[in-house]
Amino acid sequence: MTDRTNFDRRTARNLVGLLVLVAVVAPFVVTAAPQVVGAAGSYTVLSSSMSPAIHAGDVVVVDGVDPDSIAEGDVITFRPPEGHQLAGVDRVTHRVVDVVERDGTRYFETKGDANEQADGALVPASNVVGTVWFTIPKIGYVTQFAGTPLGMLTLIVVPAFLLVVSEVYDMLVASEGEDAEK
């Protein structure tokens, strides 16, 4: 084989590796910093109330919008109305089934696609975070796991330790090679 063939194969492998790396890392970047794609926020969906469109463990990337532009059928993320909060839930993602005007204030009647009935309270426009722009399937499980002590150990401490061991090993091999040359 010629050096050119080896270079071409190596270049192709490197390019494929880079593309795989970008494909794996990009969803995590968008989840952690949705502003890089111009989004207002990203949230992990905790229940399957919106299935089959959105499942538990999916991440919704939300685009901030003017509440006046929200229409029936849009999927919105919102803070639960006063008196209707659920323990541990600060954002809900449901579909708008009706837009209501009362005393000059806009409200949204919402419902999870998998739910039989609409939510128990109207959502004031001021509680809307935005509309769902796109979802990233199942990545929420990884981000939630990463926030646990075992997740930190598995995804940060162990790889960092292995990197240090690898670097020490490389330094030892390089110093043995220098000693052999003398």
Backbone torsions as a table, in degrees:
resi	resn	phi	psi	omega
1	MET	NA	147.0	179.4
2	THR	-87.7	163.6	177.4
3	ASP	-62.5	-33.5	-179.6
4	ARG	-64.2	-42.3	178.7
5	THR	-62.6	-44.1	178.3
6	ASN	-62.4	-41.6	179.1
7	PHE	-63.5	-44.7	-179.4
8	ASP	-61.8	-43.4	178.7
9	ARG	-65.8	-43.3	179.4
10	ARG	-63.7	-41.6	178.2
11	THR	-63.2	-43.8	179.5
12	ALA	-63.2	-44.5	178.2
13	ARG	-61.5	-42.6	179.2
14	ASN	-63.9	-41.2	179.2
15	LEU	-64.7	-44.8	177.6
16	VAL	-62.2	-43.6	178.2
17	GLY	-60.4	-41.9	178.4
18	LEU	-64.1	-43.8	179.0
19	LEU	-62.8	-41.5	177.5
20	VAL	-63.8	-43.6	179.0
21	LEU	-59.9	-46.2	178.6
22	VAL	-62.1	-43.5	-179.3
23	ALA	-63.0	-33.6	179.8
24	VAL	-80.6	-40.9	-174.2
25	VAL	-80.8	-36.4	-175.0
26	ALA	-53.5	-45.8	178.9
27	PRO	-60.7	-35.3	178.9
28	PHE	-70.3	-36.7	177.2
29	VAL	-64.2	-46.2	179.8
30	VAL	-62.9	-39.1	178.8
31	THR	-65.9	-43.7	-177.1
32	ALA	-76.5	-35.3	-177.5
33	ALA	-138.2	74.9	-176.5
34	PRO	-61.6	-15.9	179.1
35	GLN	-63.9	-21.1	179.6
36	VAL	-64.7	-21.9	176.3
37	VAL	-109.8	10.4	177.5
38	GLY	84.2	15.7	-179.0
39	ALA	-90.3	159.3	-180.0
40	ALA	-83.4	-25.6	-179.0
41	GLY	-178.0	171.8	174.5
42	SER	-139.3	142.5	-174.7
43	TYR	-140.7	139.8	175.6
44	THR	-83.0	129.9	178.7
45	VAL	-80.8	127.7	-174.0
46	LEU	-97.1	-17.0	-178.6
47	SER	-132.3	171.4	178.7
48	SER	-98.9	25.6	-178.4
49	SER	-63.7	-18.9	179.8
50	MET	-104.9	9.0	179.4
51	SER	-71.7	147.7	13.7
52	PRO	-89.7	-2.6	-177.8
53	ALA	-69.0	-43.4	-177.9
54	ILE	-136.9	131.4	-176.6
55	HIS	-109.6	161.1	172.6
56	ALA	-57.3	137.0	-178.9
57	GLY	94.1	-14.3	175.4
58	ASP	-76.3	154.8	172.9
59	VAL	-107.0	129.4	174.6
60	VAL	-98.6	132.5	175.6
61	VAL	-102.1	121.7	-169.1
62	VAL	-108.1	134.0	177.9
63	ASP	-101.9	123.0	177.6
64	GLY	-65.0	130.7	-178.6
65	VAL	-136.9	161.9	172.9
66	ASP	-71.8	123.2	-179.3
67	PRO	-54.4	-25.1	178.1
68	ASP	-67.0	-19.7	-179.7
69	SER	-89.7	-6.7	-179.0
70	ILE	-77.8	133.5	-177.2
71	ALA	-127.7	167.5	175.4
72	GLU	-55.2	134.6	-179.3
73	GLY	99.7	-21.0	177.5
74	ASP	-69.1	147.7	174.1
75	VAL	-100.3	122.7	-176.3
76	ILE	-119.9	154.8	170.5
77	THR	-111.0	133.1	-174.3
78	PHE	-147.1	160.1	171.5
79	ARG	-82.6	132.3	-179.1
80	PRO	-57.1	142.3	179.0
81	PRO	-61.4	153.7	178.3
82	GLU	-50.0	131.5	178.7
83	GLY	84.3	-1.6	-180.0
84	HIS	-125.4	21.8	179.5
85	GLN	-75.1	149.4	175.5
86	LEU	-108.1	146.4	-179.6
87	ALA	-57.4	126.0	176.7
88	GLY	76.9	5.0	-178.7
89	VAL	-116.2	114.5	179.6
90	ASP	-108.0	-9.8	176.2
91	ARG	-139.5	143.8	177.5
92	VAL	-127.5	142.4	176.0
93	THR	-119.8	112.5	179.5
94	HIS	-142.3	167.5	-178.7
95	ARG	-88.8	141.0	175.6
96	VAL	-77.2	123.8	178.0
97	VAL	-106.8	-12.9	176.2
98	ASP	-163.3	146.6	174.7
99	VAL	-111.8	127.5	-174.3
100	VAL	-123.5	134.8	174.1
101	GLU	-108.4	124.5	176.9
102	ARG	-136.1	124.5	177.6
103	ASP	50.6	40.6	177.7
104	GLY	77.2	6.2	179.4
105	THR	-112.9	138.1	-179.5
106	ARG	-91.9	134.3	177.8
107	TYR	-129.2	158.1	178.7
108	PHE	-124.9	130.1	170.6
109	GLU	-90.3	128.2	-173.7
110	THR	-123.2	161.5	-179.5
111	LYS	-159.1	137.9	170.9
112	GLY	-73.2	140.4	-177.9
113	ASP	-57.1	-33.3	-178.1
114	ALA	-86.8	-7.2	-177.4
115	ASN	-85.4	148.5	178.7
116	GLU	-72.7	-40.3	-174.1
117	GLN	-122.7	161.1	176.8
118	ALA	-66.2	160.4	177.7
119	ASP	-60.5	156.6	-173.1
120	GLY	-72.5	-13.1	-177.4
121	ALA	-141.0	149.6	174.2
122	LEU	-72.7	145.5	-179.6
123	VAL	-98.6	118.2	176.7
124	PRO	-65.9	146.7	179.4
125	ALA	-55.3	-31.8	-179.1
126	SER	-67.4	-16.7	179.8
127	ASN	-89.7	-6.9	-176.8
128	VAL	-76.0	127.8	174.8
129	VAL	-84.2	-40.4	178.8
130	GLY	164.5	-175.1	177.2
131	THR	-99.4	152.1	179.1
132	VAL	-72.7	122.1	-179.4
133	TRP	-87.0	-51.0	175.0
134	PHE	-158.4	167.3	178.7
135	THR	-119.2	152.4	173.2
136	ILE	-117.0	108.4	-174.2
137	PRO	-62.3	136.2	168.7
138	LYS	62.1	-6.3	-176.7
139	ILE	-68.1	-22.2	178.2
140	GLY	-61.3	-31.9	177.2
141	TYR	-62.0	-40.8	-179.4
142	VAL	-68.3	-44.6	-178.7
143	THR	-67.2	-35.8	176.5
144	GLN	-67.4	-41.1	178.1
145	PHE	-62.4	-39.9	-178.9
146	ALA	-62.2	-24.6	180.0
147	GLY	-83.3	-4.1	178.8
148	THR	-92.5	160.6	177.2
149	PRO	-58.1	-42.0	178.5
150	LEU	-65.6	-38.2	178.1
151	GLY	-64.0	-44.0	177.6
152	MET	-59.9	-43.4	179.4
153	LEU	-62.9	-48.3	-175.6
154	THR	-68.9	-42.7	-171.7
155	LEU	-96.4	-15.1	-177.8
156	ILE	-123.3	-55.9	-173.8
157	VAL	-66.2	-49.8	-178.0
158	VAL	-62.0	-49.7	177.7
159	PRO	-61.1	-37.7	178.0
160	ALA	-63.3	-43.0	178.1
161	PHE	-61.5	-45.3	-179.9
162	LEU	-64.0	-35.9	176.9
163	LEU	-63.6	-44.9	179.1
164	VAL	-62.7	-46.1	178.9
165	VAL	-59.6	-42.6	179.4
166	SER	-62.4	-43.0	-180.0
167	GLU	-66.7	-40.9	178.2
168	VAL	-63.6	-43.3	178.0
169	TYR	-59.7	-46.9	179.0
170	ASP	-60.2	-40.0	178.9
171	MET	-65.9	-40.5	178.7
172	LEU	-65.2	-43.8	178.8
173	VAL	-63.1	-41.9	179.6
174	ALA	-65.2	-39.7	-179.2
175	SER	-71.4	-32.7	176.2
176	GLU	-67.2	-36.8	178.1
177	GLY	-65.5	-38.5	178.2
178	GLU	-67.7	-40.2	179.3
179	ASP	-64.6	-37.6	-178.9
180	ALA	-68.0	-30.3	-179.8
181	GLU	-73.2	-22.2	-176.3
182	LYS	-79.3	NA	NA
